[in-house]
């Protein structure tokens, strides 16, 4: 037979889940109603508990990995000095 300590260790309350993810308990409730979290609720009870393993799996799935973005260096700019135009200038007569 399991003692109360083992049960608390295997399950988290809604408040504990909210503290773990730094969100409000109502956010945890929304996740639960959308089917994102596995939970247990005894028939006729308002108390909801979440298996620790399921919460840890949820955390692994929704933890973003750091993305390393490498920027391509722009091509070297070649500067050309303005030269004399190849178009013949009009000759002005006075």
Order of alpha helices (4+ residues) and beta strands (2+ residues): alpha-beta-alpha-alpha-beta-beta-alpha
